[in-house]
């Protein structure tokens, strides 16, 4: 039995579940447990994406220039709390504890804390098989939770250009962003970054819609951007809220640059078949974690997380 089959076998087969509680956003967390499972997948038959060298369409500034030129916007923390999102000023909560558990192995892999450092481990993509499973909700919670670390900064990139949700969740205004930088060679990355009043959290919004948005995400320019950001800021965690794997093709290309992937699965709704197919699109990534979202709480069990499948060869 393959790793994909083992991992997918842990996911529900599509049985109906109660509707999410009122007030949840984008299929977000409903106050129940989140299950986290990490699989290290090493595939010898998945060919890496190779981009044709082209002239850079953008310039990545150094750290001082990047932070100095970024816009600064305030996040409505009270609104985050009402939506059930991790909030730095909130008292200890179940969801905060859940995302602390989820982020630990990701941070350990990224920076070699108690384990071998994963190549490009600071580049983390959050995705799902299908739309509506709560990936944007989970990406934002992870970003805020990681930004609360004492010695880490976080760049959250809204790469779901078809349905960007990050600004809506955070309550910030975003005009230009990722797509504009890829489209306009005269636009600097520092011109579109939004530095938030969560001290260590910076956001790169998706930007304005272009007819060839999906091609831009799969372009050599995007490849160069990801590589430059990842190499230039090795101590920064860079989270990508990417499109669903079975809805678009660009996520599969983006996955080839990632050191780690968190795949959000909606409990009791997403089928095993969908999970298997989605996992087959990201075999080039060494570490894939499956995060079971919107589960029904089990009495007496506060948290449950395990390792699905087996470690790679």
Backbone as numpy.savetxt, mean C-alpha at the origin, in Angstrom:
# Nx Ny Nz CAx CAy CAz Cx Cy Cz
1.28 -29.05 -3.60 0.42 -27.85 -3.60 1.31 -26.61 -3.60
1.04 -25.67 -4.47 1.86 -24.47 -4.59 1.60 -23.52 -3.43
2.51 -22.53 -3.27 2.34 -21.51 -2.24 1.05 -20.75 -2.47
0.75 -20.46 -3.75 -0.48 -19.73 -4.06 -1.69 -20.53 -3.61
-1.69 -21.82 -3.89 -2.83 -22.65 -3.49 -2.95 -22.72 -1.98
-1.84 -22.81 -1.29 -1.88 -22.86 0.17 -2.41 -21.57 0.75
-1.92 -20.45 0.20 -2.37 -19.15 0.71 -3.85 -18.94 0.41
-4.25 -19.21 -0.82 -5.64 -18.98 -1.20 -6.58 -19.91 -0.47
-6.10 -21.05 -0.07 -6.94 -22.00 0.64 -7.39 -21.53 2.00
-6.71 -20.48 2.52 -7.09 -19.93 3.82 -8.19 -18.90 3.71
-8.54 -18.50 2.48 -9.51 -17.44 2.28 -10.89 -18.02 2.05
-11.91 -17.32 2.50 -13.28 -17.79 2.37 -13.68 -18.00 0.93
-14.65 -18.84 0.68 -15.06 -19.20 -0.67 -16.16 -18.33 -1.22
-16.50 -17.28 -0.54 -17.48 -16.37 -1.09 -18.82 -16.42 -0.39
-18.89 -16.96 0.81 -20.15 -17.02 1.53 -20.62 -15.61 1.87
-21.94 -15.38 1.88 -22.42 -14.04 2.19 -22.08 -13.63 3.61
-21.98 -12.32 3.86 -21.65 -11.79 5.16 -22.55 -10.61 5.44
-22.73 -10.24 6.71 -23.55 -9.07 7.01 -22.98 -7.83 6.36
-23.85 -6.88 6.04 -23.40 -5.63 5.43 -22.53 -4.87 6.40
-21.51 -4.10 5.88 -20.66 -3.32 6.77 -21.48 -2.35 7.59
-20.95 -2.00 8.77 -21.63 -1.05 9.62 -21.73 0.30 8.94
-22.75 1.05 9.29 -22.92 2.37 8.71 -21.74 3.24 9.07
-21.32 4.04 8.09 -20.23 4.97 8.33 -18.89 4.48 7.82
-18.80 3.21 7.39 -17.54 2.75 6.83 -17.37 3.37 5.45
-16.11 3.53 5.05 -15.80 4.20 3.79 -15.02 3.24 2.92
-15.38 3.18 1.64 -14.63 2.39 0.66 -14.47 0.95 1.12
-15.52 0.39 1.70 -15.41 -0.98 2.17 -14.42 -1.10 3.29
-14.28 -0.07 4.11 -13.25 0.00 5.13 -13.49 -0.97 6.28
-12.57 -0.94 7.22 -12.60 -1.80 8.39 -13.87 -1.54 9.20
-14.54 -2.57 9.66 -15.81 -2.40 10.35 -15.69 -2.59 11.86
-14.48 -2.48 12.37 -14.27 -2.60 13.81 -13.95 -4.02 14.23
-13.88 -4.96 13.27 -13.56 -6.34 13.61 -12.06 -6.58 13.44
-11.65 -7.85 13.66 -10.24 -8.18 13.60 -9.69 -8.07 12.20
-8.41 -7.82 12.11 -7.68 -7.93 10.86 -6.69 -9.06 11.03
-6.64 -9.97 10.06 -5.69 -11.05 10.13 -4.54 -10.72 9.18
-3.33 -10.90 9.66 -2.16 -10.60 8.85 -1.36 -11.87 8.65
-0.96 -12.12 7.41 -0.14 -13.29 7.13 0.93 -12.90 6.14
2.17 -13.26 6.41 3.27 -12.94 5.51 3.75 -14.21 4.83
3.88 -14.14 3.51 4.46 -15.22 2.72 5.67 -14.68 2.00
6.78 -15.34 2.14 7.92 -15.01 1.29 7.82 -15.90 0.06
7.66 -15.27 -1.10 7.52 -16.01 -2.35 8.73 -15.73 -3.22
9.42 -16.78 -3.61 10.51 -16.63 -4.56 10.14 -17.45 -5.78
10.07 -16.79 -6.92 9.64 -17.47 -8.14 10.78 -17.48 -9.14
11.11 -18.65 -9.63 12.20 -18.75 -10.60 11.71 -18.59 -12.03
10.37 -18.59 -12.23 9.85 -18.55 -13.59 9.18 -17.23 -13.93
9.16 -16.29 -12.99 8.55 -15.00 -13.27 9.61 -14.04 -13.81
9.43 -13.58 -15.03 10.39 -12.68 -15.65 10.21 -11.27 -15.13
11.31 -10.61 -14.71 11.17 -9.22 -14.23 10.86 -8.28 -15.37
10.20 -7.18 -15.05 9.88 -6.14 -16.02 11.15 -5.39 -16.36
11.44 -5.24 -17.63 12.63 -4.51 -18.07 12.17 -3.33 -18.90
12.53 -2.14 -18.47 12.11 -0.92 -19.16 13.18 -0.51 -20.16
12.74 0.03 -21.29 13.66 0.58 -22.26 14.18 1.90 -21.77
15.50 2.11 -21.72 16.03 3.37 -21.20 15.54 4.56 -22.03
15.09 5.60 -21.35 14.68 6.83 -22.00 15.17 8.00 -21.18
15.06 9.19 -21.73 15.42 10.38 -20.99 14.46 10.57 -19.83
14.96 10.92 -18.64 14.07 11.12 -17.50 13.04 12.20 -17.80
11.79 11.97 -17.37 10.73 12.95 -17.56 10.52 13.78 -16.30
11.40 13.61 -15.31 11.20 14.29 -14.06 12.55 14.41 -13.38
12.60 15.20 -12.32 13.81 15.29 -11.50 13.42 15.04 -10.06
14.16 14.15 -9.41 13.90 13.84 -8.00 14.84 14.68 -7.16
14.34 15.60 -6.35 15.19 16.46 -5.56 15.84 15.72 -4.41
16.87 16.33 -3.83 17.44 15.73 -2.64 16.48 15.91 -1.48
16.80 15.25 -0.35 15.86 15.22 0.77 15.54 16.61 1.29
16.56 17.46 1.41 16.33 18.79 1.97 15.42 19.61 1.07
15.69 19.57 -0.24 14.86 20.32 -1.18 13.45 19.77 -1.22
13.34 18.44 -1.19 12.02 17.81 -1.26 11.15 18.27 -0.10
11.67 18.19 1.12 10.87 18.55 2.27 10.63 20.06 2.32
11.62 20.84 1.85 11.49 22.28 1.93 10.44 22.85 1.01
10.25 22.23 -0.15 9.31 22.76 -1.14 7.92 22.15 -1.04
7.75 21.13 -0.21 6.47 20.46 -0.13 5.40 21.39 0.43
4.19 21.24 -0.08 3.05 21.93 0.52 2.81 21.33 1.91
2.23 22.12 2.80 1.88 21.63 4.12 0.38 21.78 4.30
-0.30 20.67 4.63 -1.74 20.71 4.85 -2.08 19.98 6.14
-3.14 20.44 6.77 -3.59 19.85 8.03 -4.57 18.73 7.76
-4.44 17.66 8.53 -5.35 16.53 8.47 -6.35 16.65 9.61
-7.61 16.42 9.30 -8.65 16.48 10.32 -8.63 15.18 11.13
-7.93 15.21 12.25 -7.75 14.01 13.05 -9.07 13.52 13.66
-9.94 14.46 14.00 -11.24 14.07 14.56 -12.05 13.29 13.52
-11.95 13.71 12.27 -12.66 13.01 11.19 -12.09 11.60 11.00
-10.76 11.47 11.05 -10.15 10.16 10.94 -10.66 9.23 12.05
-10.73 9.79 13.25 -11.19 8.98 14.39 -12.63 8.51 14.18
-13.48 9.39 13.64 -14.88 9.01 13.40 -14.99 7.92 12.34
-14.07 7.91 11.38 -14.09 6.91 10.32 -13.44 5.60 10.75
-12.88 5.57 11.96 -12.24 4.36 12.42 -10.82 4.19 11.95
-10.18 5.30 11.55 -8.80 5.26 11.07 -7.87 5.51 12.25
-6.68 4.92 12.19 -5.67 5.16 13.21 -5.38 6.66 13.29
-5.40 7.21 14.48 -5.15 8.63 14.67 -4.06 8.82 15.72
-3.03 9.61 15.42 -1.91 9.75 16.36 -2.31 10.32 17.72
-3.38 11.10 17.76 -3.77 11.73 19.02 -4.81 10.95 19.80
-5.23 9.80 19.26 -6.29 9.02 19.91 -5.70 8.12 21.00
-6.55 7.75 21.92 -6.14 6.80 22.94 -5.97 5.42 22.30
-5.39 4.52 23.06 -5.16 3.16 22.57 -6.47 2.55 22.08
-6.43 1.98 20.88 -7.64 1.40 20.29 -7.32 0.06 19.67
-8.37 -0.71 19.38 -8.17 -2.03 18.79 -7.54 -1.93 17.42
-8.03 -0.99 16.60 -7.49 -0.90 15.24 -6.03 -0.45 15.26
-5.67 0.42 16.20 -4.27 0.84 16.31 -3.39 -0.35 16.66
-3.87 -1.21 17.56 -3.10 -2.38 17.95 -2.98 -3.36 16.79
-4.05 -3.51 16.02 -4.03 -4.42 14.87 -2.97 -3.99 13.86
-2.93 -2.68 13.57 -1.96 -2.22 12.58 -0.55 -2.18 13.13
-0.39 -2.12 14.45 0.94 -2.28 15.03 1.46 -3.69 14.75
0.57 -4.67 14.89 0.96 -6.05 14.61 1.30 -6.22 13.13
0.50 -5.62 12.27 0.70 -5.77 10.83 1.99 -5.11 10.36
2.32 -3.95 10.93 3.49 -3.21 10.42 4.82 -3.79 10.87
4.83 -4.51 12.00 6.11 -4.97 12.55 6.93 -5.81 11.58
6.37 -6.88 11.00 7.19 -7.67 10.07 7.57 -6.89 8.81
6.72 -5.95 8.38 7.04 -5.14 7.21 8.25 -4.26 7.48
8.27 -3.62 8.64 9.40 -2.77 9.02 10.66 -3.60 9.22
10.50 -4.77 9.85 11.65 -5.66 10.07 12.27 -6.08 8.74
11.43 -6.44 7.77 11.94 -6.83 6.45 12.61 -5.66 5.73
12.05 -4.48 5.91 12.56 -3.30 5.19 13.93 -2.88 5.70
14.16 -3.01 7.01 15.38 -2.46 7.59 16.24 -3.49 8.32
15.91 -4.76 8.16 16.74 -5.81 8.72 16.76 -5.82 10.22
15.62 -5.60 10.84 15.52 -5.60 12.30 15.17 -7.01 12.78
16.20 -7.76 13.16 15.98 -9.11 13.65 15.81 -10.14 12.55
15.95 -9.72 11.31 15.82 -10.63 10.17 16.64 -10.09 9.02
16.80 -10.89 7.98 17.55 -10.43 6.82 16.80 -9.29 6.13
17.52 -8.27 5.72 16.89 -7.14 5.04 16.45 -7.55 3.65
15.22 -7.28 3.30 14.67 -7.62 1.99 15.07 -6.55 0.99
15.51 -6.96 -0.18 15.88 -6.01 -1.23 14.67 -5.14 -1.58
14.88 -3.83 -1.60 13.80 -2.86 -1.85 12.66 -3.01 -0.85
12.99 -3.48 0.33 11.95 -3.74 1.33 11.23 -2.51 1.81
11.82 -1.33 1.59 11.13 -0.09 1.99 10.10 0.35 0.96
10.03 -0.34 -0.18 9.00 -0.10 -1.19 7.88 -1.12 -0.97
6.74 -0.67 -0.49 5.64 -1.56 -0.11 4.38 -1.18 -0.87
3.80 -2.12 -1.57 2.57 -1.89 -2.33 1.39 -2.51 -1.60
0.33 -1.74 -1.44 -0.92 -2.25 -0.85 -1.93 -2.37 -1.98
-2.45 -3.55 -2.18 -3.37 -3.79 -3.29 -4.44 -4.78 -2.86
-5.26 -5.21 -3.81 -6.31 -6.20 -3.57 -6.60 -6.90 -4.88
-7.40 -7.93 -4.80 -7.80 -8.62 -6.04 -8.80 -7.77 -6.81
-9.81 -7.27 -6.09 -10.95 -6.58 -6.71 -11.19 -5.24 -6.01
-11.93 -4.35 -6.65 -12.28 -3.08 -6.00 -13.18 -3.31 -4.79
-13.12 -2.39 -3.83 -14.05 -2.42 -2.71 -13.66 -3.30 -1.55
-12.43 -3.82 -1.53 -12.02 -4.70 -0.44 -11.40 -3.94 0.74
-11.23 -2.63 0.58 -10.71 -1.82 1.68 -9.22 -1.57 1.62
-8.59 -1.66 0.44 -7.14 -1.49 0.36 -6.70 -0.07 0.69
-7.45 0.94 0.23 -7.06 2.33 0.53 -7.16 2.61 2.02
-8.20 2.08 2.64 -8.36 2.21 4.09 -7.15 1.60 4.80
-6.75 0.42 4.38 -5.62 -0.26 5.02 -4.31 0.45 4.73
-4.14 0.96 3.51 -2.91 1.68 3.17 -2.74 2.92 4.04
-3.82 3.66 4.24 -3.76 4.87 5.05 -3.49 4.54 6.51
-4.13 3.50 7.03 -3.88 3.09 8.40 -2.43 2.66 8.59
-1.91 1.91 7.64 -0.51 1.49 7.71 0.42 2.70 7.68
0.14 3.64 6.78 0.99 4.82 6.64 1.03 5.62 7.94
-0.14 5.86 8.54 -0.19 6.64 9.78 0.48 5.88 10.91
0.22 4.58 11.00 0.83 3.78 12.06 2.35 3.77 11.93
2.86 3.63 10.71 4.30 3.63 10.49 4.91 5.00 10.76
4.17 6.07 10.46 4.66 7.42 10.71 4.79 7.71 12.20
4.13 6.92 13.02 4.21 7.09 14.47 5.47 6.46 15.06
6.23 5.73 14.23 7.50 5.18 14.68 8.46 6.32 15.00
9.32 6.11 15.97 10.22 7.16 16.42 11.26 7.54 15.36
11.71 6.56 14.59 12.85 6.81 13.70 12.54 6.54 12.23
11.27 6.64 11.83 10.92 6.39 10.44 10.04 7.52 9.90
10.23 7.83 8.62 9.32 8.72 7.92 8.62 7.92 6.83
7.46 8.40 6.39 6.63 7.65 5.44 6.20 8.55 4.29
6.33 8.03 3.08 5.78 8.68 1.89 4.65 7.79 1.38
3.42 8.29 1.39 2.26 7.54 0.89 1.94 8.02 -0.50
2.02 7.14 -1.48 1.79 7.47 -2.89 0.45 6.91 -3.33
-0.44 7.77 -3.79 -1.75 7.34 -4.30 -1.58 6.96 -5.76
-1.34 5.68 -6.01 -1.12 5.18 -7.37 -2.37 4.58 -7.98
-3.50 4.63 -7.28 -4.76 4.17 -7.84 -5.37 5.34 -8.61
-4.84 5.58 -9.79 -5.17 6.81 -10.52 -6.60 6.82 -11.05
-7.20 5.65 -11.21 -8.58 5.60 -11.70 -9.56 6.03 -10.61
-9.30 5.62 -9.37 -10.17 5.97 -8.25 -9.33 6.35 -7.03
-8.66 7.50 -7.09 -7.83 7.91 -5.95 -8.68 8.25 -4.74
-8.30 7.70 -3.58 -9.09 7.90 -2.37 -8.32 8.55 -1.23
-7.00 8.62 -1.34 -6.19 9.10 -0.22 -6.55 10.52 0.20
-6.63 11.51 -0.73 -6.99 12.86 -0.29 -8.36 12.92 0.38
-9.32 12.15 -0.14 -10.66 12.14 0.45 -10.63 11.64 1.88
-9.90 10.57 2.11 -9.80 10.04 3.47 -9.16 11.04 4.41
-8.04 11.62 3.99 -7.27 12.50 4.86 -7.85 13.90 4.96
-8.78 14.23 4.05 -9.39 15.56 4.09 -8.44 16.64 3.63
-7.59 16.32 2.65 -6.64 17.30 2.11 -6.98 17.60 0.67
-6.55 18.75 0.20 -6.80 19.16 -1.18 -5.61 18.78 -2.04
-5.88 18.16 -3.17 -4.82 17.75 -4.08 -5.19 18.10 -5.51
-4.33 18.83 -6.18 -4.54 19.18 -7.58 -3.62 18.33 -8.45
-2.37 18.71 -8.52 -1.40 17.94 -9.30 -0.76 16.86 -8.44
-0.21 15.86 -9.12 0.40 14.76 -8.38 1.23 13.86 -9.26
1.17 12.56 -8.98 2.02 11.56 -9.63 1.92 11.61 -11.15
0.71 11.58 -11.69 0.55 11.56 -13.14 1.09 12.82 -13.79
0.96 13.95 -13.11 1.45 15.21 -13.66 2.97 15.21 -13.75
3.62 14.63 -12.73 5.08 14.53 -12.75 5.54 13.63 -13.89
4.83 12.53 -14.11 5.19 11.62 -15.19 4.93 12.23 -16.57
3.93 13.10 -16.64 3.52 13.69 -17.92 4.35 14.93 -18.27
4.70 15.73 -17.28 5.34 17.03 -17.51 6.78 16.99 -17.01
7.74 17.00 -17.92 9.14 16.90 -17.53 9.65 18.15 -16.81
8.91 19.24 -16.88 9.31 20.47 -16.20 8.77 20.56 -14.76
7.93 19.62 -14.39 7.33 19.64 -13.06 8.19 18.81 -12.10
8.55 19.43 -10.97 9.37 18.74 -9.98 8.48 17.96 -9.01
9.04 16.89 -8.50 8.31 16.09 -7.53 7.98 16.91 -6.29
8.92 17.77 -5.89 8.71 18.59 -4.70 7.54 19.56 -4.86
7.16 19.85 -6.11 6.05 20.78 -6.36 4.69 20.16 -6.07
4.62 18.85 -6.03 3.32 18.19 -5.88 3.19 17.40 -4.58
4.29 17.25 -3.85 4.22 16.55 -2.58 3.45 17.37 -1.55
2.71 16.69 -0.70 1.96 17.34 0.37 2.51 16.83 1.70
3.13 17.72 2.45 3.62 17.39 3.79 2.49 17.65 4.76
2.12 16.64 5.54 0.97 16.77 6.44 1.42 17.20 7.83
0.45 17.56 8.66 0.79 17.91 10.03 0.91 16.69 10.93
0.80 15.49 10.35 1.30 14.29 11.03 2.79 14.29 10.73
3.60 14.54 11.72 4.98 14.98 11.55 5.78 14.21 10.51
5.64 12.92 10.43 6.51 12.12 9.57 5.80 11.53 8.36
4.64 12.10 8.01 3.85 11.58 6.89 3.77 12.59 5.75
4.24 12.20 4.57 4.14 13.00 3.36 3.32 12.23 2.34
2.52 12.94 1.54 1.62 12.30 0.58 1.95 12.77 -0.84
1.99 11.83 -1.77 2.07 12.14 -3.19 0.73 11.74 -3.80
-0.15 12.71 -4.10 -1.47 12.37 -4.65 -1.37 11.84 -6.07
-2.48 11.28 -6.56 -2.49 10.68 -7.90 -2.35 11.73 -8.99
-2.93 12.91 -8.77 -2.86 13.96 -9.78 -4.05 13.96 -10.71
-3.95 14.79 -11.72 -5.06 14.94 -12.67 -5.14 13.74 -13.61
-6.35 13.48 -14.10 -6.57 12.32 -14.96 -6.08 12.59 -16.38
-5.39 11.62 -16.93 -4.94 11.68 -18.32 -5.52 10.48 -19.07
-5.70 10.66 -20.38 -6.27 9.57 -21.18 -5.41 8.32 -21.11
-4.10 8.49 -21.04 -3.19 7.34 -21.04 -2.59 7.15 -19.64
-3.43 7.30 -18.64 -2.96 7.20 -17.26 -2.36 5.82 -16.97
-3.02 4.77 -17.43 -2.52 3.43 -17.14 -1.18 3.19 -17.82
-1.01 3.73 -19.02 0.27 3.58 -19.71 1.38 4.34 -19.00
1.03 5.49 -18.39 2.03 6.26 -17.65 2.53 5.46 -16.45
1.63 4.77 -15.76 2.04 3.98 -14.60 2.91 2.79 -15.00
2.74 2.32 -16.22 3.52 1.17 -16.70 4.72 1.60 -17.54
5.00 2.91 -17.56 6.05 3.43 -18.43 7.43 3.34 -17.79
8.44 3.56 -18.63 9.81 3.59 -18.14 10.01 4.78 -17.21
9.26 5.86 -17.41 9.36 7.01 -16.52 8.94 6.65 -15.10
7.88 5.85 -14.98 7.44 5.40 -13.66 8.49 4.48 -13.04
9.07 3.63 -13.85 10.12 2.74 -13.37 11.27 3.56 -12.80
11.68 4.59 -13.53 12.79 5.43 -13.08 12.42 6.19 -11.79
11.21 6.66 -11.72 10.75 7.39 -10.53 10.79 6.50 -9.29
10.24 5.30 -9.41 10.21 4.37 -8.28 11.63 4.03 -7.83
12.49 3.75 -8.78 13.87 3.38 -8.45 14.60 4.53 -7.78
14.41 5.74 -8.30 15.09 6.91 -7.73 14.62 7.19 -6.30
13.30 7.15 -6.09 12.78 7.41 -4.76 13.25 6.34 -3.78
13.19 5.08 -4.19 13.59 3.99 -3.31 15.05 4.03 -2.95
15.90 4.36 -3.90 17.34 4.39 -3.66 17.78 5.65 -2.94
17.12 6.76 -3.22 17.52 8.04 -2.64 17.13 8.14 -1.17
16.05 7.46 -0.80 15.56 7.53 0.58 15.49 6.13 1.18
16.65 5.48 1.40 16.62 4.09 1.88 16.08 3.94 3.30
16.04 5.03 4.07 15.53 4.95 5.44 14.07 5.37 5.54
13.46 5.68 4.43 12.06 6.08 4.41 11.19 4.93 3.92
10.04 4.75 4.53 9.08 3.75 4.06 8.20 4.40 2.99
8.11 3.76 1.84 7.33 4.30 0.73 6.19 3.34 0.44
4.98 3.77 0.74 3.78 2.95 0.57 3.03 3.37 -0.68
2.67 2.40 -1.51 1.90 2.66 -2.72 0.50 2.09 -2.54
-0.52 2.95 -2.63 -1.90 2.48 -2.71 -2.17 2.23 -4.18
-2.12 0.98 -4.60 -2.16 0.66 -6.03 -3.55 0.20 -6.46
-3.81 0.18 -7.76 -5.10 -0.33 -8.25 -5.25 -1.82 -7.95
-6.50 -2.32 -7.93 -6.72 -3.76 -7.74 -6.07 -4.57 -8.86
-5.53 -5.71 -8.51 -4.76 -6.51 -9.47 -5.60 -7.04 -10.63
-6.86 -7.36 -10.38 -7.69 -7.94 -11.44 -8.51 -6.90 -12.18
-8.39 -5.64 -11.79 -9.15 -4.58 -12.45 -8.33 -3.86 -13.50
-7.03 -3.79 -13.31 -6.15 -3.09 -14.25 -4.86 -3.88 -14.40
-4.05 -3.48 -15.37 -2.80 -4.19 -15.63 -1.59 -3.52 -14.99
-1.70 -2.21 -14.67 -0.51 -1.51 -14.20 -0.02 -1.99 -12.84
-0.91 -2.55 -12.02 -0.47 -3.04 -10.70 0.55 -4.15 -10.83
0.38 -5.00 -11.83 1.32 -6.11 -12.03 2.70 -5.59 -12.39
2.74 -4.50 -13.18 4.02 -3.89 -13.54 4.63 -3.21 -12.33
3.82 -2.47 -11.58 4.31 -1.80 -10.39 4.86 -2.80 -9.38
4.24 -3.98 -9.32 4.66 -5.00 -8.36 6.09 -5.47 -8.60
6.57 -5.39 -9.83 7.93 -5.86 -10.13 9.00 -5.00 -9.48
8.64 -3.80 -9.06 9.61 -2.90 -8.42 9.56 -2.97 -6.90
8.58 -3.67 -6.35 8.35 -3.66 -4.92 9.21 -4.70 -4.20
9.58 -4.38 -2.97 10.23 -5.36 -2.11 9.21 -6.16 -1.32
8.05 -5.53 -1.03 7.00 -6.20 -0.27 5.63 -5.77 -0.81
4.68 -6.69 -0.72 3.31 -6.41 -1.14 2.36 -6.86 -0.05
1.40 -6.00 0.28 0.32 -6.36 1.19 -0.95 -6.46 0.36
-1.52 -7.65 0.26 -2.73 -7.84 -0.51 -3.92 -7.97 0.43
-4.83 -7.01 0.33 -6.02 -6.97 1.19 -7.09 -7.88 0.60
-7.66 -8.72 1.44 -8.70 -9.67 1.02 -9.93 -9.44 1.89
-11.07 -9.24 1.27 -12.30 -9.03 2.04 -12.84 -10.37 2.52
-12.99 -10.49 3.82 -13.40 -11.75 4.43 -14.80 -12.16 3.97
-14.95 -13.45 3.70 -16.24 -14.08 3.39 -16.89 -13.51 2.13
-16.11 -12.84 1.31 -16.66 -12.31 0.07 -15.77 -12.62 -1.12
-14.48 -12.29 -1.01 -13.55 -12.55 -2.11 -13.34 -14.05 -2.28
-13.48 -14.55 -3.49 -13.39 -15.99 -3.72 -11.94 -16.45 -3.76
-11.74 -17.74 -3.50 -10.41 -18.33 -3.60 -9.87 -18.19 -5.01
-10.73 -18.34 -5.98 -10.30 -18.23 -7.38 -9.72 -16.85 -7.67
-10.39 -15.81 -7.17 -9.90 -14.44 -7.38 -8.56 -14.23 -6.70
-8.41 -14.78 -5.48 -7.15 -14.63 -4.75 -6.02 -15.35 -5.48
-6.27 -16.57 -5.94 -5.25 -17.32 -6.68 -4.82 -16.57 -7.93
-5.78 -16.06 -8.68 -5.45 -15.34 -9.91 -4.65 -14.08 -9.61
-5.07 -13.36 -8.57 -4.35 -12.13 -8.21 -2.92 -12.44 -7.79
-2.73 -13.48 -6.98 -1.40 -13.85 -6.54 -0.50 -14.25 -7.70
-1.09 -14.81 -8.72 -0.28 -15.21 -9.89 0.27 -14.01 -10.63
-0.29 -12.83 -10.41 0.18 -11.61 -11.08 1.35 -10.96 -10.36
1.66 -11.41 -9.15 2.68 -10.72 -8.36 3.76 -11.68 -7.86
3.99 -12.74 -8.62 4.98 -13.73 -8.21 6.41 -13.22 -8.26
6.63 -12.10 -8.96 7.98 -11.55 -9.04 8.42 -10.91 -7.74
7.47 -10.61 -6.84 7.81 -9.99 -5.56 8.18 -11.06 -4.55
9.26 -10.82 -3.80 9.77 -11.82 -2.88 8.88 -12.02 -1.66
8.29 -10.95 -1.16 7.50 -11.03 0.08 6.08 -10.53 -0.19
5.12 -11.40 -0.02 3.71 -11.04 -0.20 2.96 -11.37 1.08
2.30 -10.37 1.65 1.51 -10.57 2.85 0.03 -10.45 2.53
-0.78 -11.31 3.12 -2.22 -11.26 2.90 -2.90 -10.73 4.15
-3.67 -9.69 4.00 -4.34 -9.04 5.12 -5.85 -9.24 4.97
-6.43 -10.01 5.87 -7.86 -10.33 5.82 -8.63 -9.21 6.50
-9.45 -8.51 5.73 -10.14 -7.31 6.20 -11.64 -7.57 6.36
-12.25 -6.82 7.30 -13.69 -6.89 7.53 -14.14 -8.27 7.99
-13.38 -8.84 8.92 -13.75 -10.14 9.46 -14.79 -9.99 10.57
-15.48 -11.08 10.86 -16.42 -11.12 11.98 -15.66 -11.49 13.24
-15.74 -10.68 14.29 -14.97 -10.97 15.50 -15.33 -12.32 16.10
-14.32 -13.02 16.59 -14.53 -14.28 17.28 -14.49 -14.02 18.78
-15.52 -14.40 19.51 -15.53 -14.15 20.96 -14.30 -14.72 21.65
-13.64 -13.88 22.44 -12.48 -14.33 23.20 -11.18 -14.28 22.44
-11.24 -13.89 21.15 -10.01 -13.83 20.35 -9.80 -12.39 19.90
-8.84 -11.70 20.52 -8.59 -10.31 20.17 -7.85 -10.18 18.85
-6.85 -11.01 18.67 -6.05 -10.94 17.45 -5.70 -12.36 17.02
-5.60 -12.53 15.74 -5.15 -13.81 15.22 -4.35 -13.55 13.96
-3.16 -14.05 13.91 -2.39 -13.90 12.69 -1.47 -15.10 12.57
-1.25 -15.55 11.36 -0.43 -16.73 11.15 0.30 -16.67 9.84
1.12 -17.63 9.59 1.87 -17.68 8.34 1.24 -18.72 7.43
0.84 -18.28 6.24 0.20 -19.15 5.27 1.29 -19.67 4.31
1.19 -20.92 3.96 2.15 -21.46 3.01 3.49 -21.67 3.69
4.55 -21.66 2.89 5.89 -21.90 3.41 6.85 -20.89 2.83
7.98 -20.72 3.50 8.95 -19.79 2.98 9.59 -20.35 1.73
10.12 -19.43 0.95 10.64 -19.79 -0.38 11.84 -20.72 -0.34
12.31 -21.00 -1.51 13.39 -21.99 -1.67 14.68 -21.49 -1.02
